[in-house]
Amino acid sequence: MSLQIHINGKLLPQEEAKISVYDHGLLYGDGVFEGMRIYAGKVFKLEEHIERLWESAEAICLDIPTTPENMAAAVNETVAANKDQDINYVRLVVTRGAGYLGLSPDKTSHPQVIIIADHIELYSQEKYKKGLEIITASTIRNHPAALSPRIKSLNYLNNILAKIECVRAGYPEALMLNHKGEVAECTGDNVFLVKQGELYTPPLDAGLLAGITRAVIIDLARQAGRQVHEVPLTRHDVYVADECFLTGSAAEVVPVVKVDYRTIGDGKPGNVTVALQKAYHDLTMKP
C-alpha cells in the first residue's frame, strides 16, 4: 500500500504526487518547510510548527494559499490517511510555485502546498543510549546578515555541505560555528551543554534556527528547577562541558559523548541528559 501525499488540497498515491519541473522550489530552493513528529497518531506541537512556517513564508514574501487552520486540518487529514503505514514524521512544504526560468518571483504562480507523512530515523536506538561522537565542520553557518537563520527555507545547502564533511569523515553529525567562531548549531539539530547541573545553549542571534524542540527542552529543564542560560558558546565550552546533547523534531533528544575526538564528561550520557530524554518522551506521550 503506497503512502498518500497531500498536494494542494488533494490526497494522491505516492507515485502520482508530482509537481512541475519549473517549480521555483526545485529550481532555486525558493520555499519554506517544517518537519514534525507524530506520536500516538497525533502531530506534536502542530500549532507551533505552523506558526513558524507562516513566519518563514512572510519573511521571504511568500503568500501561503490557505489559512493556518486549514493547513492544520490538512496535516491531520494526511496523518489519518496514512495511519496504517509505518509513519512517525510529517514534512510540510510550501514552494513559490511553477513559472519560468529566472530568479524573479513574479515569474511564478500558484504556490504548491505539499504534505508528506512518512517514517524517519536519524540515529539508531543505540546512539540514544550510548551517545554520538561528532566533529566540528569547517563549513560555517550562513552569515545572519545574508540570510536569517530564523527562516526554515528549502535552501539547505549550507547544512548539507557540513553534513557531507562529517559523513565522509565517518561521523553522523557535525557542529557548525558562526562567522564569529561561536557555536551555532549542528547540521539539523540545536546544541545544549550541561555544566554543574545548569544548561547552556547558544542564543538565537548566534545564527541558529529557533527550534521547536529546543524551546520544549528549555521549558522542561526550567520546570525541573534547572537554570538555562542562552549565551554565546565556543568550542572550549563544549570540550569542558559535563554533558552535551542535541535536540530537533526528527532527532528528539540525543546525547553527545565525544566532540572533535575529545571525550565529554565521563564519555557516557549524563544524568541531566537522560532525565530530559525521559521528560521529553513522557510529554510526547500525553493525550
Steps between C-alpha positions, in 0.01 A plus 500: 500500500652833395515811711241772443655841426301820543557750216295818469198365682499151349625167628688307234682164497873548542576407140253761370618785726683732260583868447635690200870490414464879466406539866730757661527281807691254281682753282612741773413355840232769519260385768463407866437183695439344840579155638270365771488184708198276539439333837206266557342625178521866598734767362713645781495880535307541176386855578855615573634346180231661288562836666870473415415398143292815457779715645753346261267555205434860599874563527551394136185675370325171427121499532378159614173431315304379803448581867691361798182326614447332164867407485476329839190312383681389182797374705268298725314367195829381350603329823160327525521385137832327575415366846547140388852575375821517703498880539650716774579824319334769288678721248300811409632691198387820331676596176485824303325312221563432132609773260778575257878489521635800685519600865209743514206377710277698262562221249317248719140426590303263721726412795505125562397361839638149554449283808688172537446254785775240515754329725828661608787373712808720525692289750488142621350421841852413618605863444221624727627271776877530449530843334643646180856583407509815284749743348509871419443582134717749313182622328360782713138603534367754250567856612177621665526830313486306173222255587314491829540164675145550628374417149456126451547510124535230238856614433694276742825488306695658787396219733542234230863597440571464872320165500713381208811589702404297805363202306819475292700515822292216642283696743120535509484868588705821499517805718473824302651832605385848404704776338637597843627151572225440755292184522178537298337159452555166331398421143141435605487525878538756777779462758485490880780473757475411867744641755454443874135411446416814302416513128673719244388549140590760235266801473291546188723782377790253477360391164278202577149389428255566782426131552160387625661212690762742633222711654334190647823386665562846645151493653542146635837585656362810670198307625747258659665794677810519283657823385515547123743753352470618139850640455777501235704179513833397352648159432691537826165503684402183316825321580482573874127435540375227731238396244394583147185414309318596182132572442275507195158386387648208307791436737299554821761502783827323425813499722846593374795332673794613287569815296810540282648186656462651849295305753215697655465438874553133577423396143146384579161674476469710816226499760354832388487388136335170590245676723410743222474215250245335729312824568476567128380146429238525774376832361463364148295209626242720676156486336 
